[in-house]
């Protein structure tokens, strides 16, 4: 436990009749005070002016206030001077407490404060180089923000501790304690000059002060040494409170030579943005000059955006403007612009959309591809009904190849009054319709039965499906499946070759009423089997990666003179062939025994 002094004073040192005594880490040092110097320093003038002000303030206090200070003084002990305890008066207490209140920038307190004591500082580190006077507290108390750190030092010297203690004085303003290095070189050199190889040693003592009450803690005494060759090192303690919001370079605690430049980069993840560094700096990337200890972390904030990615096919045959980041609900306007010799044909996700301009409402990440084709002199135009018995397409010319710019009129004609034309497969509803040969066409006239319908059911054991419903014959149906986590698509039950998650087709009288998506677990299991004893036979059919519910066939081939009598999972089954549906890892044993010779 650290030393806790009397409330207002310490027992660091004292003087009497020309002798100075000091205490350092349990050792007592005594030296003759000497005659001193009549030269008054700026520090002495400042201290004298503070005490002069306080003495006048004391005289202006009322009787009740003075009595309160006298009562408070009776509870406090003065410092020890060569073993003698001093008796305090109210004026002593008032002056000593208020000196530190004023020294820390406050106004004198008129009422005697409640004194609770301050724990003395932790041991510090100090080092001096040509460009730095590094002072680092290894730790600070929880209430550090309400304290001030007072640091006193001697000038550069070679002599020992006693002289150092006796000559120490403040050289910088009281600091807010931080668990990190501060560079005191400018303040120190301004008062004492720079240490050097001839005078490399500086004695430091430091303590805490409560700027509200004037209380002073016990003191710590350390030495600092100058070195022209050994660089001073500073620590960068970089933390990241939430890696899901972003990443940061130089994570952790690292040491760097004084003056080193460390490049910092905070990289937010999607839907987050970098706001600032914890010290208030907003530059990112940032070059940090290591002139002291730094304790930093990036500050990210939620700022949801969706990314619109627009690709081009073939590559370099055009460009798409409008890509980028958008907030939820924003409308992105895309324009597909072809290169020379190329023209826009369609959007990959909408094959029938031939408009190079497109609006997208951004409620999720979106990836689109603009498809361009080379400008040609002729194009192929084809048209067909969705179901031939439901209607036909009339035209003065047949399908085929047409010169660029040729026009062809086509008309969709229902087979009879029971059918109706709905639209063309590219969404156009004009009928008749004029096709201009400025691109290839392969369109379908969609007819449907006016009254006859079919119920379509879509299902899957291990996924979510869409598309179930009642449809008119001839209507375009889209069914889909989304596999559950840990499962993947195998095929649709009506067609082993159909493996797409999304299917589109026109309903006719022969369309199945039920569609099942066959899904399979991503997890695999092993099936292993051995004979017992080993020399009695072999097992074939073992597998190391079997999907859930997959079937595995095992065969046991007994050695000559042996027969199978059971299995480890079924002692009554003595068959040498097994067909197993796998639901978990399986380690099986086939038990065999020797066949007794006949006649024995």
C-alpha positions as CSV (number, residue, x, y, z in Angstrom):
1,X,0.0,0.0,0.0
2,X,1.4,3.4,-0.9
3,X,2.3,5.9,1.8
4,X,-0.5,8.2,2.7
5,X,0.7,11.4,4.5
6,X,-1.0,13.7,6.9
7,X,-3.8,15.6,5.3
8,X,-2.2,18.9,4.6
9,X,1.5,18.2,4.9
10,X,4.3,15.7,4.2
11,X,7.3,14.6,6.1
12,X,9.6,14.8,3.1
13,X,12.0,17.3,4.6
14,X,12.6,19.9,7.2
15,X,15.2,22.4,8.5
16,X,16.4,23.8,11.8
17,X,19.4,26.0,12.8
18,X,21.3,25.7,9.5
19,X,20.7,22.0,8.9
20,X,18.4,20.4,6.2
21,X,17.0,16.9,6.6
22,X,15.3,14.9,3.8
23,X,13.8,11.5,3.4
24,X,14.1,9.5,0.2
25,X,12.6,5.9,0.0
26,X,13.2,5.3,3.7
27,X,16.7,6.8,4.0
28,X,17.4,10.0,5.9
29,X,19.9,12.5,4.5
30,X,21.3,15.5,6.4
31,X,23.5,18.3,5.1
32,X,24.5,21.8,6.2
33,X,22.2,24.3,4.6
34,X,25.0,26.8,3.8
35,X,24.4,30.5,3.5
36,X,22.3,30.4,0.3
37,X,22.0,33.2,-2.2
38,X,20.4,36.6,-1.8
39,X,19.4,36.5,-5.5
40,X,15.6,36.3,-5.8
41,X,14.3,34.2,-8.7
42,X,11.1,34.6,-10.6
43,X,9.7,31.6,-8.8
44,X,10.4,33.1,-5.4
45,X,8.7,36.3,-6.5
46,X,5.6,34.4,-7.6
47,X,5.4,32.4,-4.4
48,X,5.9,35.5,-2.3
49,X,3.1,37.3,-4.1
50,X,0.7,34.4,-3.6
51,X,1.5,34.3,0.2
52,X,1.2,38.1,0.4
53,X,-2.2,38.0,-1.2
54,X,-3.3,35.1,1.1
55,X,-2.1,36.9,4.2
56,X,-4.3,39.9,3.3
57,X,-7.3,37.6,2.6
58,X,-6.8,36.0,6.0
59,X,-7.0,39.4,7.7
60,X,-10.3,40.1,5.9
61,X,-12.0,36.9,7.1
62,X,-14.7,37.2,9.7
63,X,-14.4,35.9,13.3
64,X,-16.6,32.8,12.6
65,X,-14.5,31.9,9.6
66,X,-11.2,32.3,11.5
67,X,-12.6,30.1,14.3
68,X,-13.6,27.4,11.8
69,X,-10.1,27.4,10.4
70,X,-8.6,27.2,13.9
71,X,-10.8,24.2,14.8
72,X,-9.9,22.4,11.6
73,X,-6.2,23.0,12.3
74,X,-6.4,21.2,15.6
75,X,-7.2,18.0,13.7
76,X,-4.1,18.2,11.6
77,X,-0.4,17.5,12.3
78,X,2.5,19.6,11.2
79,X,5.6,18.2,9.5
80,X,8.3,16.5,11.5
81,X,11.4,18.6,11.9
82,X,14.3,16.4,13.2
83,X,11.8,14.4,15.2
84,X,9.7,17.3,16.5
85,X,6.0,17.6,15.6
86,X,4.8,21.1,14.9
87,X,1.5,22.5,16.1
88,X,-0.7,24.1,13.4
89,X,-2.8,27.2,13.6
90,X,-5.7,28.2,11.5
91,X,-3.6,30.7,9.7
92,X,-1.0,27.9,8.9
93,X,-3.7,25.7,7.5
94,X,-5.4,28.5,5.5
95,X,-2.1,29.6,3.9
96,X,-0.8,26.1,3.1
97,X,-4.0,24.9,1.5
98,X,-4.9,28.0,-0.3
99,X,-1.3,28.3,-1.7
100,X,-2.0,25.2,-3.9
101,X,-5.5,26.3,-4.7
102,X,-4.1,29.6,-6.1
103,X,-1.0,27.9,-7.6
104,X,-3.3,25.6,-9.6
105,X,-5.3,28.6,-11.0
106,X,-8.2,28.8,-8.5
107,X,-9.5,31.4,-6.2
108,X,-8.8,31.3,-2.4
109,X,-11.4,29.3,-0.4
110,X,-12.9,31.1,2.6
111,X,-14.4,28.1,4.4
112,X,-12.3,25.3,5.8
113,X,-12.8,22.3,3.4
114,X,-13.4,18.7,4.4
115,X,-10.0,17.0,4.1
116,X,-9.8,13.4,3.0
117,X,-6.2,12.9,2.0
118,X,-4.6,12.1,-1.4
119,X,-2.7,8.9,-2.2
120,X,0.8,9.7,-3.4
121,X,1.7,9.2,-7.1
122,X,2.9,5.9,-8.6
123,X,6.6,5.6,-9.5
124,X,7.4,7.3,-12.8
125,X,9.9,6.9,-15.6
126,X,12.1,9.8,-16.8
127,X,14.7,10.0,-19.6
128,X,16.4,12.9,-21.4
129,X,17.8,13.2,-24.9
130,X,18.7,16.1,-27.2
131,X,15.1,16.6,-28.2
132,X,13.1,15.2,-25.2
133,X,12.6,15.2,-21.5
134,X,10.2,12.3,-21.2
135,X,8.2,12.0,-17.9
136,X,5.8,9.0,-17.7
137,X,3.5,8.0,-14.8
138,X,3.0,4.2,-14.9
139,X,-0.5,4.6,-13.5
140,X,-2.9,7.3,-12.2
141,X,-5.8,7.1,-9.7
142,X,-9.4,6.9,-10.9
143,X,-10.0,10.5,-9.8
144,X,-7.0,11.8,-11.8
145,X,-9.0,14.3,-13.7
146,X,-9.7,16.2,-10.4
147,X,-6.0,16.3,-9.4
148,X,-3.0,18.2,-10.5
149,X,0.5,16.8,-10.8
150,X,3.3,19.1,-9.5
151,X,6.8,18.3,-10.7
152,X,10.0,19.8,-9.2
153,X,13.5,19.4,-10.5
154,X,17.1,20.4,-10.0
155,X,19.3,21.8,-12.6
156,X,21.7,19.5,-14.5
157,X,24.4,18.2,-12.1
158,X,26.6,15.3,-11.0
159,X,26.2,15.6,-7.2
160,X,24.1,13.3,-5.0
161,X,20.6,13.1,-3.6
162,X,20.8,15.6,-0.7
163,X,21.9,18.5,-2.9
164,X,19.3,17.5,-5.5
165,X,16.5,17.5,-3.0
166,X,17.5,20.8,-1.4
167,X,17.8,22.7,-4.7
168,X,14.7,21.3,-6.5
169,X,12.0,23.7,-7.7
170,X,9.0,23.8,-10.0
171,X,9.7,24.5,-13.7
172,X,6.3,23.9,-15.3
173,X,2.7,24.5,-14.5
174,X,0.7,21.8,-12.6
175,X,-0.4,19.1,-15.0
176,X,-3.5,16.9,-15.2
177,X,-2.2,13.4,-14.4
178,X,-2.2,11.0,-17.3
179,X,-0.9,7.5,-17.6
180,X,1.4,8.4,-20.5
181,X,4.6,10.3,-21.3
182,X,4.7,14.1,-21.6
183,X,7.7,16.0,-23.0
184,X,8.9,18.6,-20.5
185,X,12.0,19.6,-22.4
186,X,10.9,23.1,-23.4
187,X,9.8,24.1,-19.9
188,X,12.9,22.5,-18.3
189,X,15.5,23.9,-20.7
190,X,13.9,27.4,-20.4
191,X,14.6,27.4,-16.7
192,X,17.7,25.3,-16.2
193,X,19.3,24.8,-19.6
194,X,20.0,21.5,-21.2
195,X,21.8,18.6,-19.4
196,X,24.9,17.3,-21.1
197,X,27.5,14.6,-20.8
198,X,29.3,16.5,-18.1
199,X,26.1,17.2,-16.1
200,X,23.8,14.4,-17.1
201,X,21.8,14.0,-13.9
202,X,18.5,15.7,-12.9
203,X,16.7,15.0,-9.6
204,X,12.9,15.0,-9.8
205,X,10.3,15.0,-7.1
206,X,6.6,15.1,-7.7
207,X,3.3,14.9,-5.9
208,X,-0.5,15.4,-6.4
209,X,-2.5,18.4,-5.3
210,X,-6.3,18.7,-5.0
211,X,-6.9,22.1,-6.7
212,X,-10.3,22.4,-5.0
213,X,-9.1,21.9,-1.4
214,X,-5.4,22.5,-1.6
215,X,-4.5,19.1,-0.1
216,X,-1.1,17.7,-1.1
217,X,-0.1,14.1,-1.4
218,X,3.2,12.4,-0.3
219,X,6.1,12.8,-2.7
220,X,8.0,10.5,-5.0
221,X,11.7,11.0,-5.8
222,X,13.4,9.8,-9.0
223,X,16.4,10.5,-11.2
224,X,16.5,11.4,-14.9
225,X,19.7,10.9,-16.9
226,X,20.7,12.5,-20.2
227,X,21.9,10.3,-23.1
228,X,23.0,11.5,-26.5
229,X,23.0,8.0,-28.0
230,X,20.1,6.2,-26.4
231,X,16.9,7.4,-28.0
232,X,13.9,8.2,-25.9
233,X,11.0,5.9,-26.7
234,X,7.3,6.7,-26.6
235,X,4.4,4.4,-26.5
236,X,1.4,4.3,-28.8
237,X,-1.5,2.5,-27.2
238,X,-4.0,1.9,-30.0
239,X,-7.3,0.2,-29.2
240,X,-10.4,-0.4,-31.2
241,X,-13.6,-0.5,-29.1
242,X,-15.8,-2.3,-31.7
243,X,-14.0,-4.1,-34.7
244,X,-17.4,-4.6,-36.4
245,X,-17.5,-0.9,-37.0
246,X,-14.1,-0.7,-38.6
247,X,-10.4,-1.6,-38.4
248,X,-7.3,0.5,-37.4
249,X,-3.6,0.2,-38.0
250,X,-1.0,-0.3,-35.3
251,X,-3.5,-2.0,-33.0
252,X,-2.1,-2.8,-29.5
253,X,0.8,-1.2,-27.5
254,X,4.0,-0.4,-29.5
255,X,7.1,1.7,-28.7
256,X,8.7,4.1,-31.2
257,X,11.8,6.3,-31.1
258,X,11.2,9.9,-30.3
259,X,10.4,11.8,-33.6
260,X,9.3,8.7,-35.5
261,X,6.4,9.3,-37.8
262,X,3.7,6.6,-37.5
263,X,1.0,6.4,-40.2
264,X,-2.4,5.8,-38.8
265,X,-5.4,4.5,-40.8
266,X,-8.9,4.0,-39.6
267,X,-11.0,2.0,-42.1
268,X,-14.7,1.9,-41.4
269,X,-16.8,-1.1,-42.4
270,X,-19.9,-0.7,-44.6
271,X,-22.7,1.4,-43.0
272,X,-20.2,3.1,-40.7
273,X,-18.1,6.2,-41.1
274,X,-15.0,7.5,-39.4
275,X,-15.8,10.5,-37.2
276,X,-12.5,11.4,-35.4
277,X,-9.7,10.1,-33.2
278,X,-10.3,9.9,-29.5
279,X,-8.0,13.0,-29.0
280,X,-10.3,15.1,-31.2
281,X,-8.1,15.0,-34.4
282,X,-10.2,14.3,-37.5
283,X,-7.5,13.7,-40.1
284,X,-7.6,10.2,-41.6
285,X,-5.1,8.8,-42.7
286,X,-3.0,10.6,-40.1
287,X,0.8,10.9,-39.6
288,X,1.5,10.9,-35.9
289,X,4.8,12.4,-34.7
290,X,6.0,10.5,-31.6
291,X,6.8,13.3,-29.2
292,X,5.0,11.8,-26.2
293,X,3.0,8.8,-25.3
294,X,-0.3,8.5,-27.1
295,X,-3.4,6.5,-26.1
296,X,-5.8,6.6,-29.1
297,X,-8.7,4.8,-30.6
298,X,-10.8,5.5,-33.7
299,X,-14.4,6.8,-33.3
300,X,-16.8,5.3,-35.8
301,X,-20.5,6.2,-36.1
302,X,-23.4,4.4,-37.7
303,X,-24.2,5.9,-41.1
304,X,-26.0,3.2,-43.2
305,X,-25.4,3.2,-46.9
306,X,-26.1,0.7,-49.6
307,X,-23.6,0.1,-52.4
308,X,-24.7,0.2,-56.0
309,X,-22.2,-1.7,-58.2
310,X,-22.6,-1.3,-62.0
311,X,-20.6,-3.6,-64.2
312,X,-20.2,-3.7,-68.0
313,X,-20.3,-6.7,-70.3
314,X,-18.2,-7.2,-72.3
315,X,-15.6,-5.3,-70.3
316,X,-14.4,-1.9,-71.6
317,X,-17.3,-1.8,-74.2
318,X,-19.0,1.0,-72.3
319,X,-19.6,2.6,-69.0
320,X,-22.4,3.1,-66.5
321,X,-22.8,6.4,-64.6
322,X,-24.6,6.5,-61.2
323,X,-22.8,3.8,-59.3
324,X,-21.8,4.5,-55.7
325,X,-23.1,4.6,-52.1
326,X,-26.7,5.6,-51.3
327,X,-28.7,6.0,-48.1
328,X,-31.8,3.7,-47.6
329,X,-34.7,4.8,-49.8
330,X,-32.6,7.0,-52.1
331,X,-33.2,6.6,-55.9
332,X,-30.1,6.0,-58.0
333,X,-30.3,7.0,-61.7
334,X,-28.2,4.8,-64.0
335,X,-27.2,5.6,-67.6
336,X,-25.4,3.0,-69.7
337,X,-23.1,4.7,-72.3
338,X,-21.6,2.5,-75.0
339,X,-18.1,2.9,-76.5
340,X,-17.6,3.7,-80.2
341,X,-18.8,0.8,-82.3
342,X,-21.0,-0.6,-79.6
343,X,-24.6,-0.1,-78.5
344,X,-26.5,-0.8,-75.3
345,X,-28.6,-4.0,-75.6
346,X,-30.2,-4.8,-72.2
347,X,-29.7,-5.1,-68.4
348,X,-28.4,-8.5,-67.4
349,X,-31.1,-9.0,-64.7
350,X,-33.8,-7.7,-67.0
351,X,-33.2,-9.2,-70.4
352,X,-36.3,-7.5,-71.9
353,X,-35.3,-4.0,-70.6
354,X,-33.6,-2.3,-73.5
355,X,-33.7,1.2,-72.0
356,X,-30.1,2.4,-71.2
357,X,-31.5,4.6,-68.4
358,X,-32.8,3.1,-65.3
359,X,-33.8,4.1,-61.7
360,X,-33.2,1.9,-58.7
361,X,-34.6,2.5,-55.2
362,X,-31.8,1.6,-52.8
363,X,-33.0,-0.6,-49.9
364,X,-30.1,-3.1,-50.1
365,X,-26.8,-3.6,-51.9
366,X,-27.4,-3.8,-55.6
367,X,-25.2,-5.2,-58.4
368,X,-26.2,-4.6,-62.0
369,X,-24.6,-5.3,-65.3
370,X,-25.2,-3.4,-68.6
371,X,-24.8,-5.6,-71.6
372,X,-23.5,-4.0,-74.8
373,X,-23.3,-5.5,-78.3
374,X,-21.4,-4.6,-81.4
375,X,-23.2,-2.4,-83.9
376,X,-24.2,-4.7,-86.8
377,X,-25.6,-4.3,-90.3
378,X,-28.3,-6.9,-89.8
379,X,-30.3,-8.5,-86.9
380,X,-32.3,-11.6,-86.2
381,X,-36.0,-11.2,-85.3
382,X,-37.9,-14.2,-83.9
383,X,-41.4,-14.4,-82.4
384,X,-43.4,-17.3,-81.0
385,X,-46.5,-17.9,-78.8
386,X,-46.0,-19.2,-75.2
387,X,-48.3,-22.2,-75.9
388,X,-49.1,-22.9,-79.6
389,X,-52.6,-24.2,-78.9
390,X,-53.5,-20.9,-77.1
391,X,-52.8,-18.5,-80.0
392,X,-50.6,-17.6,-82.9
393,X,-48.6,-14.6,-84.3
394,X,-49.5,-13.1,-87.7
395,X,-47.0,-11.1,-89.9
396,X,-46.5,-10.3,-93.5
397,X,-43.0,-11.8,-93.3
398,X,-41.4,-14.8,-91.6
399,X,-39.0,-14.7,-88.8
400,X,-35.4,-14.4,-89.8
401,X,-32.5,-11.9,-90.6
402,X,-33.4,-8.3,-91.4
403,X,-31.3,-5.3,-92.4
404,X,-30.6,-2.7,-89.8
405,X,-33.6,-0.3,-89.6
406,X,-36.1,-2.7,-91.2
407,X,-39.6,-2.6,-89.6
408,X,-41.8,-5.7,-89.1
409,X,-45.4,-5.6,-87.8
410,X,-46.5,-8.6,-85.7
411,X,-50.0,-9.3,-84.3
412,X,-50.9,-11.7,-81.5
413,X,-54.1,-13.7,-82.3
414,X,-55.8,-15.9,-79.6
415,X,-56.9,-19.3,-80.7
416,X,-60.6,-18.7,-79.8
417,X,-62.8,-16.9,-77.5
418,X,-61.6,-18.9,-74.5
419,X,-58.1,-17.4,-74.7
420,X,-56.7,-13.9,-74.5
421,X,-53.5,-12.1,-75.3
422,X,-51.8,-10.7,-72.1
423,X,-48.5,-9.1,-73.2
424,X,-45.2,-9.7,-75.0
425,X,-42.4,-11.3,-72.9
426,X,-40.4,-8.0,-72.8
427,X,-43.4,-6.3,-71.1
428,X,-44.7,-4.5,-74.1
429,X,-48.6,-4.8,-74.4
430,X,-49.0,-3.1,-77.8
431,X,-50.9,-5.4,-80.3
432,X,-50.2,-5.1,-83.2
433,X,-46.6,-4.2,-82.6
434,X,-43.8,-2.9,-84.8
435,X,-40.3,-4.4,-84.4
436,X,-37.4,-2.3,-85.6
437,X,-34.3,-4.2,-86.6
438,X,-31.8,-2.3,-84.5
439,X,-31.1,-5.3,-82.2
440,X,-31.9,-9.0,-82.0
441,X,-35.4,-10.0,-80.9
442,X,-36.6,-13.4,-79.6
443,X,-39.9,-12.5,-78.0
444,X,-42.9,-14.5,-76.9
445,X,-46.6,-13.6,-77.2
446,X,-48.1,-14.6,-73.8
447,X,-51.6,-16.0,-74.1
448,X,-53.7,-17.4,-71.3
449,X,-57.0,-19.3,-70.8
450,X,-59.6,-16.9,-69.5
451,X,-61.1,-19.2,-66.9
452,X,-59.2,-22.5,-66.6
453,X,-56.6,-22.4,-63.7
454,X,-54.2,-24.8,-62.0
455,X,-53.0,-24.8,-58.4
456,X,-49.2,-25.0,-58.1
457,X,-47.6,-26.0,-54.8
458,X,-43.9,-25.4,-54.1
459,X,-42.1,-27.0,-51.1
460,X,-38.8,-28.0,-49.6
461,X,-37.8,-29.7,-46.4
462,X,-34.7,-27.6,-45.7
463,X,-35.5,-24.2,-47.2
464,X,-38.1,-21.4,-47.8
465,X,-40.0,-21.4,-51.1
466,X,-42.1,-19.0,-53.1
467,X,-44.4,-19.3,-56.1
468,X,-47.2,-21.4,-54.7
469,X,-50.6,-20.2,-55.9
470,X,-53.4,-20.5,-58.5
471,X,-52.5,-19.6,-62.1
472,X,-54.4,-19.3,-65.3
473,X,-53.2,-21.7,-68.0
474,X,-50.6,-19.9,-70.1
475,X,-49.6,-17.6,-67.2
476,X,-45.9,-17.1,-66.5
477,X,-44.9,-18.6,-63.1
478,X,-41.8,-18.0,-61.1
479,X,-40.9,-20.4,-58.3
480,X,-37.8,-20.2,-56.1
481,X,-36.2,-21.7,-53.0
482,X,-33.8,-20.2,-50.4
483,X,-31.9,-23.0,-48.7
484,X,-31.6,-22.9,-44.9
485,X,-28.2,-22.1,-43.5
486,X,-26.0,-25.2,-43.8
487,X,-27.9,-26.6,-46.9
488,X,-27.4,-26.3,-50.7
489,X,-29.5,-27.0,-53.8
490,X,-29.3,-30.4,-55.5
491,X,-32.1,-30.3,-58.0
492,X,-35.9,-30.0,-58.5
493,X,-37.8,-33.3,-58.0
494,X,-39.4,-33.1,-61.5
495,X,-36.1,-32.7,-63.3
496,X,-32.7,-33.9,-62.1
497,X,-30.9,-31.5,-64.4
498,X,-32.8,-28.4,-63.1
499,X,-30.5,-27.0,-60.4
500,X,-31.3,-23.2,-60.5
501,X,-32.8,-21.7,-57.3
502,X,-35.2,-19.7,-59.5
503,X,-37.4,-21.2,-62.3
504,X,-39.7,-19.6,-64.8
505,X,-42.2,-21.4,-67.0
506,X,-45.6,-21.0,-68.6
507,X,-48.4,-23.1,-67.1
508,X,-50.1,-25.6,-69.4
509,X,-52.3,-28.7,-68.8
510,X,-49.2,-30.9,-68.5
511,X,-47.4,-28.8,-65.9
512,X,-46.9,-30.7,-62.6
513,X,-49.0,-29.4,-59.7
514,X,-46.3,-30.0,-57.1
515,X,-42.6,-28.9,-57.2
516,X,-40.1,-29.9,-54.5
517,X,-36.6,-28.4,-54.2
518,X,-34.3,-31.2,-53.2
519,X,-31.7,-29.7,-50.8
520,X,-28.7,-31.3,-49.2
521,X,-26.8,-30.5,-46.0
522,X,-23.4,-28.9,-46.4
523,X,-22.2,-31.0,-43.4
524,X,-20.6,-34.4,-44.2
525,X,-20.1,-37.5,-42.0
526,X,-17.8,-40.5,-42.1
527,X,-18.7,-44.1,-42.3
528,X,-16.0,-46.4,-41.1
529,X,-16.1,-50.2,-40.5
530,X,-13.5,-52.8,-39.6
531,X,-13.5,-56.5,-38.9
532,X,-12.9,-58.0,-35.5
533,X,-10.5,-59.6,-35.4
534,X,-8.7,-57.8,-38.2
535,X,-7.3,-60.9,-39.9
536,X,-10.9,-62.3,-40.2
537,X,-11.9,-60.2,-43.2
538,X,-12.2,-56.9,-44.9
539,X,-14.9,-54.2,-45.3
540,X,-15.5,-52.2,-48.5
541,X,-17.7,-49.2,-49.1
542,X,-16.5,-47.0,-46.2
543,X,-16.6,-43.3,-47.0
544,X,-15.1,-40.2,-45.3
545,X,-17.5,-37.5,-46.6
546,X,-21.1,-38.5,-46.8
547,X,-23.9,-36.0,-46.9
548,X,-26.9,-36.1,-44.5
549,X,-29.4,-38.9,-45.5
550,X,-27.1,-40.2,-48.2
551,X,-27.0,-43.9,-48.6
552,X,-23.8,-46.0,-48.2
553,X,-23.4,-49.7,-49.0
554,X,-21.0,-51.8,-46.9
555,X,-19.8,-55.3,-47.9
556,X,-17.9,-57.7,-45.6
557,X,-15.6,-60.3,-47.3
558,X,-14.7,-62.9,-44.6
559,X,-11.3,-64.5,-44.9
560,X,-11.2,-68.3,-45.5
561,X,-12.5,-70.2,-42.5
562,X,-14.4,-67.2,-41.0
563,X,-18.0,-66.1,-41.0
564,X,-19.8,-62.9,-39.8
565,X,-21.9,-63.3,-36.7
566,X,-23.0,-59.7,-35.9
567,X,-22.4,-55.9,-36.0
568,X,-21.5,-53.5,-33.2
569,X,-24.8,-51.6,-33.7
570,X,-26.9,-54.8,-34.2
571,X,-25.6,-58.0,-32.6
572,X,-28.4,-60.0,-34.2
573,X,-27.7,-59.0,-37.8
574,X,-25.2,-61.3,-39.4
575,X,-25.5,-60.2,-43.0
576,X,-22.3,-59.4,-45.0
577,X,-24.1,-56.6,-47.0
578,X,-25.6,-53.4,-45.5
579,X,-27.3,-50.4,-47.0
580,X,-27.1,-47.5,-44.4
581,X,-28.8,-44.1,-44.5
582,X,-26.3,-41.7,-42.8
583,X,-27.4,-39.2,-40.2
584,X,-24.2,-39.0,-38.1
585,X,-20.6,-40.2,-38.0
586,X,-20.6,-44.0,-37.9
587,X,-17.8,-46.2,-36.6
588,X,-18.9,-49.9,-37.0
589,X,-17.4,-53.2,-36.2
590,X,-18.3,-56.5,-38.0
591,X,-17.7,-59.4,-35.7
592,X,-16.5,-62.7,-37.2
593,X,-15.7,-66.1,-35.8
594,X,-13.9,-69.1,-37.1
595,X,-16.0,-71.8,-38.9
596,X,-15.8,-75.1,-37.1
597,X,-14.6,-77.8,-39.4
598,X,-17.4,-80.3,-40.3
599,X,-17.3,-83.5,-38.4
600,X,-15.8,-82.1,-35.3
